[in-house]
Amino acid sequence: MARKEKKGYIFDKDSLSLRKDGLTLGTVLHFLAMYLTSAISFTLIVYLLFSLFFNTKEETVLIEQNRAYQEQIPRLQEKADMLADELLYLANCDSIIYRSIFRSDAPKLDVMKSFAFLGGIDTIPDSRVTEYSAGKLRSLEEKASSVEANLRAVMEQLSGGIILPPMSAPIGKLSPAQVGATVGDKINPFYKVPVYHRGMDIISDADLPVLSAGEGVVTEVKRSMKVQGNVVTVSHPGGYFTRYAHLSSISVRQGTKVRTGTKLGGVGVSGNAYAPHLHYEVLKDTLVMNPVNYMFASFGVSDYVDMLVISSVTKQSMD
C-alpha cells in the first residue's frame, strides 16, 4: 500500500482518500451525519409528545367554544321546533283569512331560502353559524309575535263587523295582460306629453260588461262624448268611490243600489279614448288611490304580482 505523508495527513493511493493519521475524514463525516440525524429525530419526538399531551392557547379556546356550542344546540333545536309549530299554526290561520276575505289562497313563502348559505357550512366558523342561528331565531320569534298580534286584531275587527273597500275587478275574468297604465304621470296618446293619469286602463273588447267592484250606491251617471265620455260613479261604505269611464252604454241610474258584480254598463271608446278600454278609478274621501292596491281579491298571488309589474312599467296611457 503506497502512502504519502503531508503535514500530518496520509494519502492512501489504493483507496484514493486523505486521512489524518489514525482517523479518516469519512469517519468524521459519518459521525457528524449520525449526530444531526439523532438530534432531528429527538426534536420531532419531543414535539409530537408535547402536542399530544399539551394544547396551545388557541386550541384551548376552540375546545371551550365547541363545548359551549354543543351545550347550546339542544336548546336551539327545541326553540326551532317550537317556532316551526307556531309558523304552521299561523300559516293555517293565514289561509283561513285569505279564503274567507280575499277569496284567494294565501301566498306560499319559502322561509328556508335565507338558509341557503348553509351549503358551504364546512368553510364557515362554528361561531358565525351559532350567532347567525341565534339571531335568526330571535327574528322569527319577533315576527311570529307580530303576525299573531295582527291576526288577533283582524279577527277582532271581523267579529265586530269591518268595512271593506271595493276589492273586486271591474271586469270579469280579468288577466294581467289586460292591465295598462295606472296612477301617475303617463304619456297621453293624443298630446304625446306626460299627463297625470288618475286611474287604471283595462284593455278589453268593446261592450264587455263593466261590473261594480263592491256594494254601494250610484252617485253619478254622465253621458258625454268629451274627456272621459260616459261615466258611472259608485259610492261605497267607508268613504270609498269607484269611477268607470269611456263606457259604450250605461245600465244603471243615479241612486241605484248595486252589489258586487252588478252590471253598470259596457266597455267603449266614448270621450277621448285611444281604443276600447275601461278607465277605472278608486278614490278615498276625494283622494286618488291606486286601483292596483284594491284588486288583489280577484287574482292569485302570481297573477297579482304580474299585474303589479305590468302596471308600474307601462308609461303610455290610453286616454
HUURQUI-V146315 format. One record per backbone hydrogen bond with DSSP energy under -0.5 kcal/mol. CO is the residue of the C=O (numbers start at 1). NH is the residue of the N-H. If there is no record, write none. Layout:
BEGIN
co=<CO;CO>
nh=<NH;NH>
END
This chain:
BEGIN
co=<2;4;6;8;9;10;10;11;11;12;12;17;17;18;19;20;23;24;25;26;27;28;29;30;31;32;33;34;35;36;37;38;39;40;41;42;43;44;45;46;47;48;49;50;56;57;58;59;60;61;62;63;64;65;66;67;68;69;70;71;72;73;74;75;76;77;78;79;80;81;82;83;84;85;86;87;88;89;90;91;92;93;94;95;96;97;97;98;98;98;107;109;110;112;113;115;116;117;118;120;121;125;126;127;128;129;130;131;132;133;134;135;136;137;138;139;140;141;142;143;144;145;146;147;148;149;150;151;152;153;154;155;156;157;158;162;167;170;171;175;176;178;181;184;184;186;186;187;188;193;195;196;197;200;201;201;202;205;208;210;210;212;213;213;216;217;217;218;220;222;222;226;227;228;230;231;232;233;233;234;235;236;236;239;240;241;242;243;244;245;246;246;247;249;253;256;258;259;262;264;264;265;266;266;267;268;269;271;276;277;277;278;278;279;280;281;282;283;284;287;289;289;290;291;292;295;296;300;301;302;303;304;305;306;307;308;309;310;311;313;315;315;316;318>
nh=<13;11;9;21;6;12;19;4;13;16;17;12;19;25;10;23;20;28;29;30;31;32;33;34;35;36;37;38;39;40;41;42;43;44;45;46;47;48;49;50;51;52;53;54;60;61;62;63;64;65;66;67;68;69;70;71;72;73;74;75;76;77;78;79;80;81;82;83;84;85;86;87;88;89;90;91;92;93;94;95;96;97;98;99;100;101;102;102;103;104;109;111;113;115;116;118;119;120;121;123;124;129;130;131;132;133;134;135;136;137;138;139;140;141;142;143;144;145;146;147;148;149;150;151;152;153;154;155;156;157;158;159;160;161;161;164;297;211;174;178;179;203;201;186;197;188;195;317;192;188;186;198;184;280;180;203;278;208;267;264;265;261;167;168;258;219;235;255;233;224;231;229;272;246;247;222;244;219;220;242;217;239;240;285;236;283;234;281;232;279;268;270;230;266;256;218;216;262;212;251;252;210;248;249;207;277;273;273;204;268;279;202;280;245;200;243;289;241;287;284;282;291;293;294;295;298;299;304;305;306;307;308;309;310;311;312;313;314;182;315;187;317;181;274>
END
